[in-house]
Amino acid sequence: MSRRRWALFAILAVAPVLAQNAPVLRTGNRGAGDNPFPPHKIIGNLYYVGSDEHCSFLIVTPAGNILINSGYETTVPMIRAAVEKLGFHFTDIKILLGSHAHADHMQGDALVKELTAARVMAMEQDVPALEKMRPGNKPHPIDRVLHDGDEVELGGTKLAAHLTPGHTKGCTSWTFSIQENGKSYNVVIVCGMGANTGQALVNNQDYPQIADDYARGFKTLRALPCDVFLGSHTGHYGMQEKYAKLQPGGPNPFIDPQGYQAHLDFYETTFRTKLKEEQQRAQAGTQ
């Protein structure tokens, strides 16, 4: 291991302890709600290792592990501490995936790769935005460019990447099958279907096809079978409320197909209402 990697590990070893006793950083590189949250098993070989706001997931396999969402670069120490608290090695991460090209979900890719040598994979349409995401002027690593429907496989676990655009052009929802107690469950990690603040759905010069892309994303998600519903933000799937219901031997609150449909209903209704309002304003402006 290089001296630089040893130094980074030394810094990361103490950072979680300092973070627990420090005020929340309210900067452009970290969210106000990014506080440590107890890492926990969701189901089967799937674990939660994110903060109280931004979701990161660890899939454990015999051939190494998969991390979904590196978060901000400043929250990588928190993710590493969560992984190790569960009894796993951070350096066993072999593949790093992401939901979409926003800093709160994928800014930490370069640091995670430097610490683990994981292969970083991202959807084709988000590559231009990721290449501009350079904390500390570090190039954003991309080892494999994904396309809609591509599969990512490691140690017997196979994930499918679904392009569900709108929130970003390459917004990626992940699906895979997981086993627990002799049963198989369909997992869907929804990228994010809410419109960004100030994001126009009509006459958007930077993203002309945005409304069509959102509609495509909802159609794709509604066609996916879902037992376990997860998201890129904890509030999307009620993570903290469900975590509070976890009890040994009790029903798994993360098995929530009804919550998945309710989530899609809410965001699609919101999208179509916003689209109609913008279309009406645009039409009135041309009369």
Beta strands, then each sheet from edge to edge (+ up, - down):
strand 1: 40-43
strand 2: 46-48
strand 3: 57-61
strand 4: 64-68
strand 5: 93-97
strand 6: 119-123
strand 7: 144-146
strand 8: 151-154
strand 9: 157-163
strand 10: 172-180
strand 11: 183-190
strand 12: 228-231
sheet 1: 1+ 2- 3+ 4- 5- 6- 7-
sheet 2: 8+ 9- 10+ 11- 12-
end
